[in-house]
């Protein structure tokens, strides 16, 4: 290489090294933001104590590093290479199965019984849920538990060979046995999805997502609304879906695992079904509802199930935060027991991966209040 070419190459190299700094200062190039649980470190507040201890410098370094120009691109590049060359995901808890079927590890463990919490715990929770159901029945209200579908149970054939083990008793099986014995109301969408897996015209569970497909979610809305109308004896708004379009441009949560992996290129995608939906709710005297659920209810909530089917329907996410009100509020800021007595329908929902936590602290808080309320009531002569 002659001196002129070496000189040009040196300046090109310097330019490339300075380009991230230029991007950081000017933001001249548009960068696609990372998805998922990604947060930037904040710049610290100055203090002499932190400066002389070195923590101030460390925090400034973290904040600068998180704002490096083209950082999202380089993260995506690294994630893409890890996936393309080694078939692994640079995302917490994500497992790449056969034919690029993507899982979260806790769904695999739950479907195999590896997270089983034991008969005694489930029995106590089920018995207390039955007490709550009976109490609500006495107030002419309805409670139902809905088991959402789980990807581990739905697609065990695509597990990596290294993760295939002999299945043992699962939390879902134990809960269903207790519910059957006690007479608790429940709907098992996990079993229903398995029954129609081979006959469904459209995909019920996406290859690249952790939740049921948009189409599967629409079936759940239709089924659940029909069930509640029969169970309560109340007329419910009509729900319709149709004009189904197939697309590889995914909507809702159909690619939520893949999106959280933050790669440069999309994984080869199946065509997913996207029906148009409509609620005919004019003129209905709607009843009130509360839904206590994990993330599987988000799709139904965003589709308008609580808002269009009920009057002031609320979503108590993990029995922690309340959605459906004017603003998001924490559960510990309200009298949950009093609110429950004002509602007409209580829906509890969980998928197999969250059943070890089900029903998310609800029983522990409400059961003692129901027992106390029953004791305080005067005995009829």
Secondary structure, DSSP 4 states (H G I P E B T S, - for coil): --HHHHHHHHHHHHHHHHHHHHHHHH--S--PPP-SS--PPPPPPP-HHHHHHTHHHHHHHHHHHHT-TTHHHHHHHHHHHHHHHH---SSTTEEE-GGG-EEEHHHHHHHHTTT---HHHHHHHHHHHHHHHHHHHHTT-EEEEEE---HHHH-GGGS-GGG-------HHHHHHHHHHHHT--EEEHHHHHHHHTTT-SS-SB-TT-SSBPHHHHHHHHHHHHHHHHHHH-----EEEEEEEEEESS--TTTTHHHHHT--SSPPP---EEEEEEEEE-TT--PPPEEEEE-THHHHHHHTTHHHHHSSS-EEEETTTEEESSSS-EEGGGS-HHHHHHH-SEEEEEE-GGGTTTTTTTHHHHHHHHHHHHHHHSPPP-
